[in-house]
Amino acid sequence: MTDKNRYESTDEIAWCPGCGNFSILESLKQALEELDIPPDQAMLVSGIGQAAKLPHYLKANVFNGLHGRARPPAAGIHMVHPDLPVIVTTGDGDSYGEGGNHLIHNIRRNVNITHLVHDNQIYGLTKGQGSPTTALGQKASIQYDGVKSDALKPLALAVSLDCSFVARGFAGHPEHLKELMKQAILHKGYALVDILQPCVSYNKVNTFRWYKEHTYFLEESYDPTDQVEAFRRALEWEEKIPLGVLYRRDKPDWHDRNPGFREEPLVRRRRTPSDMAFLLEEYR
């Protein structure tokens, strides 16, 4: 019997009734509880947006950063305190638009953080304009005659970069999503989980029903270590969208690649001004 109530926050939730974020929040609470990660040992990092409000509604350590800039502080926190599970929670605009560059280079570094993307294919906080994952031609609040850019396929991008863990979940399947979150948190390396979730206020196309009708679970026989097949599945959209772990590869993470950080974590190292005295000698 688990008790996700120990993660309950007293902050009033400001999401719209029916928002997929509620399900994502509950799945994360359950995942943390089943992994037995106490609230004071969980680190939540976010940027700006509706998804980025999630850490405020969950009792844990929280760092709320700038729009699109959640990954730099998350990576820094993990680098100095590798024993602390670091979970980034951001939206599709925050992650793939303003934060796209940080996505690419943290995948390259294979920093051991879990990145949960609330992908509602719209900018929800700023009143419904098209995001990087909004479909070409789809009408939005300021794209009244349709979005003019091709939609980004973030999981195909991640697989092509050899991201060590790439998965997709859906807010409408909370039990499945919880298991994906647990796998991502336990994974050693950069773990990207793209979570399809409806925006009931501004996205009238990609609704709960639309996702239910267009998604499917990867078969039990599916091999997530096959990068070529993972890339092919990551390109699937519209008619059928795969849910599950698309790609997984074990490889050295950031700490493995930087020997100086493998010893005593920086957060536990004690330093005094006298330790830096040798730097001042040349100026005497």
PECOR-V727834 format. One record per residue. N is the residue number from 0. RES is the residue in three letters. OMEGA is omega in degrees with one decimal (none if undefined). Layout:
BEGIN
n	res	omega
N	RES	OMEGA
N	RES	OMEGA
END
This chain:
BEGIN
n	res	omega
0	MET	-178.6
1	THR	-178.8
2	ASP	179.9
3	LYS	-179.9
4	ASN	179.7
5	ARG	176.9
6	TYR	-177.1
7	GLU	175.3
8	SER	177.9
9	THR	-179.6
10	ASP	178.5
11	GLU	-178.0
12	ILE	-174.3
13	ALA	178.6
14	TRP	178.1
15	CYS	175.1
16	PRO	-179.7
17	GLY	-179.8
18	CYS	178.2
19	GLY	-180.0
20	ASN	-180.0
21	PHE	-179.5
22	SER	178.8
23	ILE	177.9
24	LEU	-179.1
25	GLU	178.5
26	SER	-179.9
27	LEU	176.5
28	LYS	-178.4
29	GLN	179.3
30	ALA	179.3
31	LEU	-180.0
32	GLU	-178.5
33	GLU	174.6
34	LEU	179.7
35	ASP	174.4
36	ILE	-178.4
37	PRO	-179.6
38	PRO	-178.4
39	ASP	177.6
40	GLN	176.4
41	ALA	-179.2
42	MET	178.7
43	LEU	-180.0
44	VAL	-179.1
45	SER	175.0
46	GLY	178.7
47	ILE	178.5
48	GLY	179.2
49	GLN	178.5
50	ALA	-177.2
51	ALA	175.5
52	LYS	-173.6
53	LEU	-179.2
54	PRO	178.9
55	HIS	-178.0
56	TYR	-178.6
57	LEU	-177.3
58	LYS	-179.4
59	ALA	170.8
60	ASN	-174.2
61	VAL	167.7
62	PHE	179.8
63	ASN	-173.8
64	GLY	-177.4
65	LEU	-179.2
66	HIS	179.2
67	GLY	-172.5
68	ARG	-179.7
69	ALA	-175.1
70	ARG	179.8
71	PRO	177.3
72	PRO	178.1
73	ALA	178.9
74	ALA	179.2
75	GLY	179.4
76	ILE	-179.7
77	HIS	-178.0
78	MET	-178.3
79	VAL	-178.3
80	HIS	-173.4
81	PRO	180.0
82	ASP	-177.2
83	LEU	176.7
84	PRO	-178.3
85	VAL	-177.6
86	ILE	177.9
87	VAL	178.1
88	THR	-175.7
89	THR	178.0
90	GLY	-178.5
91	ASP	176.8
92	GLY	179.0
93	ASP	-174.6
94	SER	-170.0
95	TYR	177.8
96	GLY	-179.8
97	GLU	-176.7
98	GLY	-176.0
99	GLY	-179.0
100	ASN	178.9
101	HIS	176.0
102	LEU	-176.6
103	ILE	-171.4
104	HIS	173.2
105	ASN	171.4
106	ILE	179.2
107	ARG	-179.0
108	ARG	-176.8
109	ASN	176.6
110	VAL	-173.8
111	ASN	176.2
112	ILE	176.9
113	THR	-176.2
114	HIS	178.3
115	LEU	-178.8
116	VAL	175.1
117	HIS	-170.9
118	ASP	178.1
119	ASN	174.5
120	GLN	-180.0
121	ILE	169.8
122	TYR	-174.1
123	GLY	-175.8
124	LEU	-176.0
125	THR	164.6
126	LYS	159.9
127	GLY	173.9
128	GLN	-177.9
129	GLY	178.3
130	SER	178.9
131	PRO	-178.6
132	THR	175.4
133	THR	-175.9
134	ALA	174.6
135	LEU	178.2
136	GLY	-179.3
137	GLN	-178.9
138	LYS	179.5
139	ALA	-171.2
140	SER	177.9
141	ILE	172.5
142	GLN	-172.2
143	TYR	177.1
144	ASP	174.8
145	GLY	177.3
146	VAL	-174.8
147	LYS	-179.7
148	SER	174.7
149	ASP	177.9
150	ALA	175.2
151	LEU	172.8
152	LYS	-170.3
153	PRO	-178.5
154	LEU	174.3
155	ALA	176.4
156	LEU	-178.2
157	ALA	179.0
158	VAL	179.8
159	SER	178.3
160	LEU	-179.1
161	ASP	174.3
162	CYS	-170.3
163	SER	176.0
164	PHE	-178.1
165	VAL	-177.7
166	ALA	174.7
167	ARG	175.3
168	GLY	179.4
169	PHE	-178.7
170	ALA	179.5
171	GLY	176.1
172	HIS	-171.9
173	PRO	-180.0
174	GLU	177.1
175	HIS	179.7
176	LEU	178.4
177	LYS	-179.3
178	GLU	176.0
179	LEU	179.1
180	MET	179.4
181	LYS	178.6
182	GLN	-178.9
183	ALA	-179.1
184	ILE	-179.2
185	LEU	-177.5
186	HIS	177.5
187	LYS	-177.3
188	GLY	-177.7
189	TYR	-178.2
190	ALA	-179.6
191	LEU	175.9
192	VAL	177.3
193	ASP	-173.6
194	ILE	177.2
195	LEU	-179.7
196	GLN	-178.3
197	PRO	166.2
198	CYS	-172.4
199	VAL	-177.4
200	SER	-169.6
201	TYR	179.4
202	ASN	-177.3
203	LYS	179.3
204	VAL	-175.9
205	ASN	-176.9
206	THR	174.3
207	PHE	-179.0
208	ARG	-179.3
209	TRP	179.9
210	TYR	178.9
211	LYS	-176.8
212	GLU	-173.1
213	HIS	-178.4
214	THR	174.8
215	TYR	178.0
216	PHE	175.5
217	LEU	-177.5
218	GLU	178.4
219	GLU	-179.6
220	SER	-178.1
221	TYR	-178.8
222	ASP	-177.6
223	PRO	177.9
224	THR	-179.9
225	ASP	-174.1
226	GLN	-179.0
227	VAL	178.2
228	GLU	177.7
229	ALA	179.0
230	PHE	178.6
231	ARG	179.6
232	ARG	-178.8
233	ALA	177.6
234	LEU	-178.7
235	GLU	178.5
236	TRP	178.1
237	GLU	-174.9
238	GLU	178.8
239	LYS	-176.4
240	ILE	-175.9
241	PRO	175.2
242	LEU	178.8
243	GLY	177.3
244	VAL	-178.2
245	LEU	-175.0
246	TYR	177.2
247	ARG	175.1
248	ARG	176.7
249	ASP	177.7
250	LYS	-177.5
251	PRO	176.4
252	ASP	-173.9
253	TRP	-179.4
254	HIS	176.4
255	ASP	-175.7
256	ARG	-179.1
257	ASN	-172.9
258	PRO	-177.4
259	GLY	-178.9
260	PHE	-176.7
261	ARG	-177.4
262	GLU	179.1
263	GLU	179.4
264	PRO	-177.6
265	LEU	-177.4
266	VAL	-178.4
267	ARG	179.9
268	ARG	-179.0
269	ARG	-179.0
270	ARG	175.9
271	THR	178.4
272	PRO	-178.5
273	SER	178.5
274	ASP	-177.6
275	MET	-176.1
276	ALA	-176.6
277	PHE	178.6
278	LEU	-177.3
279	LEU	-176.1
280	GLU	-175.9
281	GLU	179.4
282	TYR	-178.7
283	ARG	none
END
